[in-house]
């Protein structure tokens, strides 16, 4: 009887508490927390990469079933192909003047058969629209538009430094955003042409892989090119690129557009802000344009991996050389 009495008392207390809860909530509606201002809510995504740094727009999730053999027209790669090389991104930038050159570079990558998660940063809206037309539905290639200031659509002379060097001086912030996410990054200028897969040459315990612009093999005395560079997301690399980016930003605020390559080499030679462990890429495998297009060099039958048409100045001159050597693979109407 005592146990039955205790049970009745407990039941009465529980019921009373429940009734009081109902009365209280009917008089005072629950207060919902206010959403945080400027909060971006990201949808769950199985995509390989999401960008958060505001130097270019966030990539949207790619709604493709990777069990399907859906290949992009521009890359000839499926999403499953791209996922075979996880944690690596290839990046390039272009304005409208060089869209055709960028597409020609991607056509050479396709011909070699390399499938890589690729991001193209368009520096103006016309370039963005044109590139989207060529890449829509391609699981390997993502076109983004800059968030750091739209550039002119035409090619400027070097004397117009705010535009000519302004485009090149923005790219450090682009690949820094990926390094901070833990991705290895191959940044390549659009005026490269691929003959073989370069990724086997990016092996080893190094921070950065660079092509020297001077004959010497002594790193401290070498000037390096910033237009074809492989970066690993090491602590040293990230610290270096942060400083590199900050110097470019500070120069811009002062109205100075010192080329990014000059700034990079000054920092490397001074070991600022940290020492960078560099692997030098072989000049015979990664030649410059003037060397590659030299008839005597061609006769030596080098096993070129990637040719960079640097020092072939101006779009018309680059186009002429590409066509002359049978390296123009696209037909693009701007």
ABEGO torsion letter per residue (X at the ends): XAAAAAAAAAAAAAAAAAAAAAAAAAABBBBBBBBBBGBBBBBBBABABBBABAABBBBBBBBBBAABBBBBAAAGBBAAAAAABBGBBBBBBBBAAAAAAAAAAAAAAAAAGBBBBBBBBBABAAAAAAAAAAABGBAABBBBBBAAEBBBABBBBAABAAAAAAAAAAAAAAAAAAAAAGBBBBBBBAABBBABBAAAAABEBBABBBBBABABABAAABBBBAABBBBBBBAAAAAAAAAAAAAAAAAAAAGBBBBAAAAAAAAAAAGOABBBBBBBBBAAABBBAAAAABAAAAAAGBBBABBBABGBBEAAAAAAAAAAAGABABBBBX
